[in-house]
Amino acid sequence: MSKVACVMTSMFEDAEYTSPFKALSDKGHEVIVIGQEAGKEVEGKNGEAKVKVDLSIKDAKPTDYDALFIPGGFSPDILRADDRFVEFVKHYILHDKPIFAICHGPQLLITADVLKGRKMTGFKSILVDLQHAGANVFDEEVVVCGNLVTSRSPDDLDAFNRESLKQLK
């Protein structure tokens, strides 16, 4: 089974973490939450989910993980101000490892400047940002481009989870 790095901080979209986490865990994959401070509890923007950070970004090595999961909400925008997270996520594109980014999750990839020519989607408000980053943007529930799986919103979670799991087979 795969070891999946999940980068996030508070203000993540609750269901965009809990639903993929459950789908991945139910299939035997291990999801490790990487945040700014190990042991700290982060809370979803709707107050429905509280998650303990397993590992600090300062101690995280992208080579230790098979895939990357980026929940949406405001968390990706907060994390992309920290170069350590930007470099961490960049590794997955550069080394052709699976990446699952939903809603605002692609904001971290925009900042990493690794989207030129990639097919993807995201929340409506970041679509123009994706285009400016060089991505080919589609308004679809899920877009798969090689190892990159993206979706728009919590409404797309079934398709997002299905395609993310296919990447780990």
Residue frames as a rotation matrix with the C-alpha (Angstrom) as fourth column:
MET 1
0.578 0.816 0.000 0.00
0.816 -0.578 0.000 0.00
0.000 0.000 -1.000 0.00
SER 2
0.001 -0.552 0.834 1.04
0.560 -0.690 -0.458 3.58
0.828 0.468 0.308 -0.57
LYS 3
-0.164 -0.141 -0.976 2.21
0.887 -0.454 -0.083 6.23
-0.431 -0.880 0.200 1.85
VAL 4
0.162 0.386 0.908 0.46
0.775 -0.620 0.125 9.52
0.611 0.684 -0.400 1.01
ALA 5
-0.779 -0.421 -0.464 1.67
0.607 -0.689 -0.395 12.94
-0.153 -0.590 0.793 2.20
CYS 6
0.326 0.879 0.348 -1.18
0.849 -0.434 0.303 15.36
0.417 0.196 -0.887 2.93
VAL 7
-0.789 -0.612 -0.055 -0.09
0.586 -0.722 -0.367 18.99
0.184 -0.322 0.929 3.28
MET 8
0.150 0.871 0.468 -2.47
0.463 -0.480 0.745 21.28
0.873 0.105 -0.476 5.13
THR 9
-0.964 -0.250 -0.095 -3.08
0.208 -0.475 -0.855 23.79
0.169 -0.844 0.510 7.85
SER 10
-0.420 0.855 -0.303 -6.23
0.479 -0.075 -0.874 25.22
-0.771 -0.512 -0.379 9.44
MET 11
-0.056 0.585 -0.809 -9.00
-0.554 -0.693 -0.462 26.56
-0.831 0.422 0.363 7.22
PHE 12
-0.983 -0.172 -0.059 -8.97
-0.152 0.603 0.783 23.51
-0.099 0.779 -0.619 4.92
GLU 13
-0.152 0.956 -0.251 -12.29
-0.902 -0.030 0.430 22.52
0.404 0.291 0.867 3.36
ASP 14
-0.129 0.070 0.989 -13.52
-0.831 0.536 -0.147 19.88
-0.541 -0.841 -0.011 5.82
ALA 15
0.716 0.529 0.456 -15.06
-0.228 0.794 -0.564 17.38
-0.660 0.300 0.689 3.38
GLU 16
0.797 -0.460 -0.391 -12.15
-0.432 0.018 -0.902 17.76
0.422 0.888 -0.185 0.96
TYR 17
-0.421 -0.867 0.265 -9.94
-0.859 0.287 -0.425 16.23
0.292 -0.407 -0.865 3.61
THR 18
-0.269 0.306 0.913 -12.28
-0.701 0.588 -0.404 13.80
-0.661 -0.749 0.056 5.37
SER 19
0.761 0.648 -0.014 -13.74
-0.468 0.535 -0.703 12.13
-0.448 0.542 0.711 2.28
PRO 20
0.522 -0.627 -0.578 -10.43
-0.515 0.309 -0.800 11.43
0.680 0.715 -0.162 0.45
PHE 21
-0.434 -0.677 0.595 -8.78
-0.886 0.201 -0.417 10.47
0.163 -0.708 -0.687 3.75
LYS 22
0.103 0.575 0.811 -11.49
-0.623 0.674 -0.398 7.87
-0.776 -0.464 0.428 4.35
ALA 23
0.909 0.252 -0.334 -11.33
-0.415 0.458 -0.786 6.60
-0.045 0.852 0.521 0.75
LEU 24
0.158 -0.942 -0.297 -7.54
-0.657 0.124 -0.744 6.24
0.737 0.313 -0.599 0.90
SER 25
-0.503 -0.348 0.791 -7.51
-0.860 0.299 -0.415 4.71
-0.092 -0.889 -0.449 4.39
ASP 26
0.424 0.772 0.474 -10.30
-0.655 0.623 -0.428 2.26
-0.626 -0.129 0.769 3.58
LYS 27
0.913 -0.151 -0.379 -8.12
-0.241 0.549 -0.800 0.87
0.329 0.822 0.465 0.78
GLY 28
0.771 -0.582 -0.258 -5.17
0.625 0.618 0.476 0.46
-0.118 -0.528 0.841 3.15
HIS 29
0.118 -0.737 0.666 -3.15
0.522 -0.525 -0.673 3.53
0.845 0.427 0.323 2.19
GLU 30
0.065 -0.202 -0.977 -1.42
0.966 -0.232 0.112 5.48
-0.249 -0.951 0.181 4.95
VAL 31
0.448 0.132 0.884 -2.08
0.451 -0.887 -0.096 9.24
0.772 0.442 -0.457 4.98
ILE 32
-0.166 -0.602 -0.781 0.44
0.978 -0.205 -0.050 11.37
-0.130 -0.772 0.622 6.88
VAL 33
0.834 0.484 0.266 -0.62
0.503 -0.864 -0.004 14.96
0.228 0.137 -0.964 7.61
ILE 34
-0.289 -0.954 -0.077 2.27
0.955 -0.282 -0.091 17.37
0.065 -0.100 0.993 7.17
GLY 35
0.771 0.587 0.249 1.85
0.540 -0.809 0.233 20.86
0.338 -0.045 -0.940 8.58
GLN 36
0.409 -0.608 0.680 3.74
-0.309 -0.794 -0.524 23.71
0.859 0.004 -0.513 10.13
GLU 37
-0.384 -0.497 0.778 4.07
-0.891 -0.019 -0.453 22.09
0.240 -0.867 -0.436 13.55
ALA 38
-0.506 0.139 -0.851 3.89
0.035 0.989 0.141 18.40
0.862 0.041 -0.506 14.53
GLY 39
-0.702 0.294 -0.649 1.24
0.709 0.378 -0.595 17.59
0.070 -0.878 -0.474 17.12
LYS 40
-0.855 0.411 -0.316 -0.71
-0.315 -0.896 -0.314 20.78
-0.412 -0.169 0.895 16.45
GLU 41
-0.266 0.850 0.455 -4.42
0.723 0.488 -0.489 20.41
-0.638 0.199 -0.744 15.79
VAL 42
-0.979 0.041 -0.199 -5.69
-0.163 -0.741 0.652 22.08
-0.121 0.671 0.732 12.61
GLU 43
-0.324 0.943 0.079 -9.35
0.287 0.178 -0.941 22.80
-0.901 -0.283 -0.329 12.04
GLY 44
-0.492 0.274 0.826 -11.47
0.868 0.082 0.490 22.85
0.067 0.958 -0.278 8.92
LYS 45
-0.962 0.061 0.266 -13.04
-0.028 -0.992 0.126 26.14
0.272 0.114 0.956 7.88
ASN 46
-0.081 0.997 0.015 -16.51
-0.338 -0.041 0.940 24.78
0.938 0.071 0.340 8.63
GLY 47
-0.311 -0.141 0.940 -15.49
-0.944 -0.070 -0.323 23.53
0.112 -0.987 -0.111 12.08
GLU 48
0.736 0.668 -0.109 -16.56
-0.662 0.744 0.087 19.98
0.140 0.008 0.990 11.21
ALA 49
0.764 -0.533 -0.363 -13.10
0.428 0.841 -0.333 18.38
0.483 0.099 0.870 11.17
LYS 50
0.652 -0.685 0.324 -10.15
-0.745 -0.498 0.445 18.67
-0.143 -0.532 -0.835 13.51
VAL 51
0.869 -0.422 -0.258 -6.95
0.221 0.797 -0.562 16.91
0.443 0.431 0.786 12.48
LYS 52
0.709 -0.703 -0.057 -3.69
-0.080 -0.160 0.984 16.40
-0.701 -0.693 -0.169 14.32
VAL 53
0.637 -0.601 -0.483 -0.56
-0.709 -0.211 -0.673 17.21
0.302 0.771 -0.560 12.29
ASP 54
0.964 -0.262 -0.048 1.63
0.266 0.932 0.246 14.10
-0.020 -0.249 0.968 12.17
LEU 55
0.106 -0.988 0.109 4.84
0.957 0.131 0.260 15.70
-0.272 0.076 0.959 10.95
SER 56
0.430 -0.068 -0.900 6.31
0.007 -0.997 0.078 19.18
-0.903 -0.040 -0.428 10.68
ILE 57
0.997 -0.075 0.032 7.31
0.024 -0.100 -0.995 20.37
0.077 0.992 -0.098 7.21
LYS 58
0.405 -0.908 0.106 10.81
-0.912 -0.410 -0.022 20.97
0.063 -0.088 -0.994 8.59
ASP 59
-0.303 -0.491 0.817 11.13
-0.595 0.767 0.239 17.21
-0.744 -0.414 -0.525 9.21
ALA 60
0.611 0.660 0.437 9.27
-0.046 0.580 -0.813 16.01
-0.790 0.477 0.385 6.10
LYS 61
-0.609 -0.764 -0.212 11.10
-0.368 0.035 0.929 14.52
-0.702 0.644 -0.302 3.11
PRO 62
0.238 0.789 -0.566 9.09
-0.909 -0.024 -0.416 14.15
-0.342 0.614 0.712 -0.11
THR 63
-0.367 -0.462 -0.808 11.14
-0.740 0.671 -0.047 11.06
0.563 0.581 -0.588 -1.01
ASP 64
-0.933 0.024 0.359 9.48
-0.260 0.642 -0.721 9.23
-0.248 -0.766 -0.593 1.92
TYR 65
-0.129 0.988 0.087 6.06
-0.245 0.054 -0.968 9.30
-0.961 -0.146 0.235 0.23
ASP 66
-0.592 -0.010 0.806 4.50
0.634 0.612 0.473 7.68
-0.498 0.791 -0.356 -2.82
ALA 67
-0.143 0.654 0.743 1.87
0.797 -0.369 0.478 10.37
0.587 0.660 -0.469 -3.48
LEU 68
-0.975 -0.139 -0.175 0.73
0.210 -0.836 -0.507 13.85
-0.076 -0.531 0.844 -2.47
PHE 69
-0.062 0.997 0.056 -2.76
0.930 0.037 0.365 14.96
0.361 0.075 -0.929 -1.42
ILE 70
-0.975 -0.222 -0.020 -3.70
0.219 -0.932 -0.290 18.67
0.046 -0.287 0.957 -1.19
PRO 71
-0.088 0.983 -0.158 -7.16
0.977 0.054 -0.205 19.43
-0.193 -0.173 -0.966 0.22
GLY 72
-0.239 0.081 0.968 -8.75
0.543 -0.815 0.202 22.75
0.805 0.574 0.151 -0.72
GLY 73
0.685 0.446 -0.576 -10.20
0.727 -0.461 0.509 25.57
-0.039 -0.767 -0.640 1.30
PHE 74
0.918 -0.353 0.182 -7.96
-0.335 -0.934 -0.123 28.44
0.214 0.052 -0.975 2.42
SER 75
0.706 -0.647 0.288 -5.18
0.070 0.469 0.880 26.09
-0.704 -0.602 0.377 3.57
PRO 76
0.353 -0.638 0.684 -3.31
0.926 0.344 -0.156 25.91
-0.136 0.688 0.713 0.22
ASP 77
0.598 -0.092 0.796 -3.21
0.274 -0.910 -0.310 29.70
0.754 0.404 -0.519 -0.06
ILE 78
0.885 -0.293 0.362 -1.76
-0.455 -0.381 0.805 29.95
-0.098 -0.877 -0.471 3.45
LEU 79
0.613 -0.655 0.443 0.80
0.322 0.719 0.616 27.20
-0.722 -0.235 0.651 2.79
ARG 80
0.561 -0.416 0.716 2.07
0.801 0.051 -0.597 28.61
0.212 0.908 0.362 -0.49
ALA 81
0.828 -0.306 0.469 3.53
-0.345 -0.939 -0.003 31.59
0.441 -0.160 -0.883 1.40
ASP 82
0.508 -0.651 0.565 5.97
-0.525 0.287 0.802 29.09
-0.683 -0.703 -0.196 2.97
ASP 83
0.162 -0.527 -0.835 8.75
-0.973 0.054 -0.223 28.09
0.163 0.848 -0.504 0.54
ARG 84
-0.729 -0.443 0.522 9.22
-0.568 0.817 -0.099 24.76
-0.382 -0.369 -0.847 2.35
PHE 85
0.033 0.829 0.559 5.75
0.022 0.559 -0.829 23.61
-0.999 0.039 0.000 1.28
VAL 86
0.674 0.178 -0.717 6.25
-0.644 -0.333 -0.689 24.91
-0.361 0.926 -0.110 -2.26
GLU 87
-0.280 -0.874 -0.397 9.49
-0.951 0.310 -0.012 22.94
0.134 0.374 -0.918 -2.64
PHE 88
-0.611 0.122 0.782 7.89
-0.316 0.869 -0.381 19.87
-0.726 -0.480 -0.493 -1.05
VAL 89
0.418 0.871 0.257 5.00
-0.037 0.299 -0.953 19.77
-0.908 0.389 0.157 -3.56
LYS 90
0.427 -0.327 -0.843 7.27
-0.882 -0.357 -0.308 20.59
-0.201 0.875 -0.440 -6.51
HIS 91
-0.592 -0.711 0.380 9.09
-0.656 0.699 0.285 17.28
-0.468 -0.081 -0.880 -5.94
TYR 92
-0.141 0.617 0.775 5.98
0.095 0.787 -0.609 15.28
-0.985 -0.012 -0.169 -6.88
ILE 93
0.863 0.388 -0.323 5.56
-0.243 -0.241 -0.939 16.86
-0.443 0.889 -0.114 -10.32
LEU 94
0.264 -0.858 -0.441 9.28
-0.964 -0.240 -0.110 16.72
-0.012 0.455 -0.891 -11.07
HIS 95
-0.764 -0.564 0.314 9.48
-0.588 0.808 0.022 13.03
-0.267 -0.168 -0.949 -10.09
ASP 96
-0.462 0.636 -0.618 6.19
-0.571 0.320 0.756 11.92
0.679 0.702 0.215 -11.71
LYS 97
-0.944 0.224 -0.241 4.54
0.329 0.620 -0.713 10.88
-0.010 -0.752 -0.659 -8.47
PRO 98
-0.162 0.970 0.181 0.74
0.784 0.016 0.621 10.97
0.599 0.242 -0.763 -8.08
ILE 99
-0.996 -0.018 -0.085 -0.75
0.063 -0.831 -0.552 14.27
-0.061 -0.555 0.829 -6.92
PHE 100
-0.191 0.982 -0.003 -4.37
0.898 0.176 0.403 14.70
0.396 0.074 -0.915 -5.80
ALA 101
-0.940 -0.144 -0.309 -5.41
0.253 -0.902 -0.351 18.38
-0.229 -0.408 0.884 -5.55
ILE 102
-0.169 0.962 0.213 -8.99
0.951 0.103 0.292 19.52
0.259 0.252 -0.932 -5.12
CYS 103
0.736 0.641 -0.217 -10.66
0.673 -0.727 0.138 22.95
-0.070 -0.248 -0.966 -5.15
HIS 104
0.894 -0.441 0.081 -7.99
-0.435 -0.897 -0.076 25.49
0.106 0.032 -0.994 -4.12
GLY 105
0.682 -0.637 0.359 -5.34
0.229 0.653 0.722 22.76
-0.694 -0.411 0.591 -3.71
PRO 106
0.493 -0.514 0.702 -3.73
0.858 0.151 -0.491 23.60
0.147 0.844 0.515 -7.07
GLN 107
0.951 -0.159 0.265 -2.70
-0.177 -0.983 0.042 27.01
0.254 -0.087 -0.963 -5.67
LEU 108
0.532 -0.804 0.267 0.38
-0.230 0.166 0.959 25.33
-0.815 -0.571 -0.097 -4.18
LEU 109
0.146 -0.441 0.885 1.25
0.799 0.580 0.157 23.94
-0.583 0.685 0.438 -7.64
ILE 110
0.830 0.152 0.537 0.73
0.453 -0.746 -0.488 27.37
0.326 0.648 -0.688 -9.22
THR 111
0.845 -0.520 0.124 3.28
-0.501 -0.690 0.522 28.84
-0.186 -0.503 -0.844 -6.83
ALA 112
0.270 -0.758 0.595 5.66
0.085 0.634 0.769 25.94
-0.959 -0.157 0.235 -7.53
ASP 113
0.203 -0.138 -0.969 5.53
-0.838 -0.537 -0.098 26.94
-0.507 0.832 -0.225 -11.22
VAL 114
-0.782 -0.485 0.391 5.14
-0.293 0.840 0.457 23.39
-0.550 0.243 -0.799 -12.53
LEU 115
-0.030 0.934 0.356 1.85
0.142 0.356 -0.924 23.49
-0.989 0.023 -0.143 -14.46
LYS 116
-0.240 -0.078 -0.968 2.83
-0.820 -0.517 0.245 24.47
-0.519 0.853 0.060 -18.00
GLY 117
-0.534 0.078 -0.842 0.95
-0.716 0.487 0.500 22.24
0.449 0.870 -0.204 -20.43
ARG 118
-0.978 0.210 0.000 -0.81
0.171 0.799 -0.576 20.22
-0.121 -0.563 -0.818 -17.73
LYS 119
-0.323 0.945 0.059 -4.55
-0.058 -0.082 0.995 19.50
0.945 0.318 0.082 -18.07
MET 120
-0.822 0.019 -0.569 -6.43
0.556 0.241 -0.795 20.33
0.122 -0.970 -0.209 -14.88
THR 121
0.158 0.867 0.473 -9.33
0.300 -0.498 0.813 21.92
0.941 0.013 -0.339 -13.09
GLY 122
-0.822 -0.325 -0.467 -9.93
0.538 -0.177 -0.824 23.66
0.185 -0.929 0.321 -9.78
PHE 123
-0.059 0.807 -0.588 -12.36
0.766 -0.341 -0.545 25.92
-0.640 -0.483 -0.598 -7.99
LYS 124
0.585 0.427 0.690 -13.90
0.804 -0.416 -0.425 28.53
0.105 0.803 -0.586 -10.28
SER 125
0.978 -0.129 -0.166 -12.03
-0.081 -0.959 0.272 31.45
-0.194 -0.252 -0.948 -8.67
ILE 126
0.160 -0.987 0.030 -8.60
-0.288 -0.018 0.957 29.95
-0.944 -0.162 -0.287 -9.44
LEU 127
0.566 0.101 0.818 -9.22
0.618 0.604 -0.503 28.85
-0.545 0.790 0.280 -13.05
VAL 128
0.948 -0.244 0.205 -7.75
-0.027 -0.703 -0.710 32.04
0.317 0.668 -0.674 -14.49
ASP 129
0.447 -0.825 0.346 -4.73
-0.805 -0.202 0.558 31.63
-0.390 -0.528 -0.754 -12.19
LEU 130
0.257 -0.298 0.919 -4.25
0.177 0.950 0.258 28.10
-0.950 0.096 0.297 -13.54
GLN 131
0.834 0.088 0.545 -4.41
0.550 -0.047 -0.834 29.46
-0.048 0.995 -0.088 -17.09
HIS 132
0.822 -0.549 0.149 -1.82
-0.522 -0.832 -0.188 32.14
0.227 0.076 -0.971 -16.29
ALA 133
0.233 -0.737 0.634 0.38
-0.624 0.387 0.679 29.37
-0.746 -0.554 -0.370 -14.85
GLY 134
-0.510 -0.478 -0.715 0.27
-0.857 0.210 0.471 27.66
-0.075 0.853 -0.517 -18.25
ALA 135
-0.717 0.312 0.623 -2.25
0.073 0.923 -0.378 24.90
-0.693 -0.226 -0.685 -17.51
ASN 136
-0.765 0.619 -0.180 -4.93
-0.221 0.011 0.975 23.77
0.605 0.786 0.128 -19.96
VAL 137
-0.868 0.413 0.274 -8.06
-0.330 -0.071 -0.941 24.29
-0.370 -0.908 0.198 -17.88
PHE 138
-0.622 0.726 -0.293 -11.31
0.102 0.446 0.889 22.32
0.776 0.523 -0.352 -18.03
ASP 139
-0.475 0.585 0.657 -14.54
-0.879 -0.345 -0.328 22.85
0.034 -0.734 0.678 -16.10
GLU 140
0.110 0.421 -0.900 -15.15
-0.318 0.873 0.369 19.17
0.942 0.246 0.230 -15.31
GLU 141
0.889 0.345 0.300 -15.73
-0.377 0.182 0.908 17.22
0.259 -0.921 0.292 -12.10
VAL 142
0.520 -0.796 0.309 -12.34
0.016 0.370 0.929 15.53
-0.854 -0.478 0.205 -12.37
VAL 143
0.821 -0.389 -0.418 -9.41
-0.503 -0.146 -0.852 15.95
0.271 0.909 -0.315 -14.73
VAL 144
0.651 -0.655 0.383 -6.60
0.197 0.634 0.748 13.41
-0.733 -0.411 0.542 -14.89
CYS 145
0.812 -0.515 -0.275 -3.34
-0.495 -0.356 -0.793 14.39
0.311 0.779 -0.544 -16.59
GLY 146
-0.126 -0.850 -0.512 -0.83
-0.229 0.527 -0.819 11.61
0.965 0.014 -0.261 -16.19
ASN 147
-0.489 -0.171 -0.855 -0.17
0.695 0.516 -0.501 11.44
0.527 -0.839 -0.133 -12.45
LEU 148
-0.995 0.101 -0.004 -2.13
-0.084 -0.850 -0.520 14.63
-0.056 -0.517 0.854 -11.62
VAL 149
-0.327 0.941 -0.082 -5.75
0.840 0.329 0.430 14.36
0.432 0.072 -0.899 -10.44
THR 150
-0.997 0.035 -0.065 -7.71
-0.002 -0.896 -0.444 17.60
-0.074 -0.443 0.893 -9.91
SER 151
-0.216 0.975 0.040 -11.32
0.921 0.191 0.339 18.43
0.323 0.110 -0.940 -9.06
ARG 152
-0.306 0.172 0.936 -13.36
0.203 -0.949 0.241 21.59
0.930 0.263 0.255 -8.51
SER 153
-0.297 0.380 0.876 -15.27
-0.830 -0.557 -0.039 21.31
0.473 -0.738 0.481 -5.23
PRO 154
-0.679 0.092 0.728 -16.80
-0.511 0.652 -0.560 19.00
-0.526 -0.753 -0.396 -2.59
ASP 155
0.421 0.899 -0.122 -19.53
-0.699 0.236 -0.675 18.17
-0.578 0.369 0.728 -5.13
ASP 156
0.504 -0.314 -0.805 -16.87
-0.717 0.368 -0.592 16.31
0.482 0.875 -0.040 -7.14
LEU 157
-0.049 -0.639 0.767 -15.49
-0.956 0.252 0.149 14.16
-0.289 -0.726 -0.624 -4.31
ASP 158
0.620 0.296 0.726 -16.81
-0.171 0.955 -0.243 10.82
-0.766 0.026 0.643 -5.59
ALA 159
0.958 -0.275 0.084 -15.03
0.132 0.160 -0.978 11.27
0.256 0.948 0.190 -8.94
PHE 160
0.384 -0.849 0.363 -11.93
-0.790 -0.505 -0.347 12.73
0.477 -0.154 -0.865 -7.24
ASN 161
0.154 -0.291 0.944 -11.64
-0.786 0.543 0.296 9.82
-0.599 -0.787 -0.145 -4.83
ARG 162
0.842 0.239 0.484 -12.22
0.063 0.847 -0.527 7.24
-0.536 0.475 0.698 -7.58
GLU 163
0.850 -0.521 0.080 -9.51
0.021 -0.119 -0.993 8.68
0.527 0.845 -0.090 -9.85
SER 164
0.260 -0.770 0.583 -7.08
-0.939 -0.342 -0.032 9.26
0.224 -0.539 -0.812 -6.98
LEU 165
0.363 -0.074 0.929 -7.36
-0.497 0.828 0.260 5.61
-0.788 -0.556 0.264 -5.93
LYS 166
0.981 -0.002 0.196 -6.76
0.165 0.550 -0.819 4.47
-0.106 0.835 0.539 -9.54
GLN 167
0.581 -0.808 0.097 -3.38
-0.558 -0.482 -0.676 6.26
0.593 0.339 -0.731 -9.42
LEU 168
-0.038 -0.597 0.801 -2.30
-0.990 0.133 0.053 4.10
-0.138 -0.791 -0.596 -6.49
LYS 169
0.858 0.393 0.331 -3.06
-0.347 0.918 -0.191 0.71
-0.379 0.049 0.924 -8.05
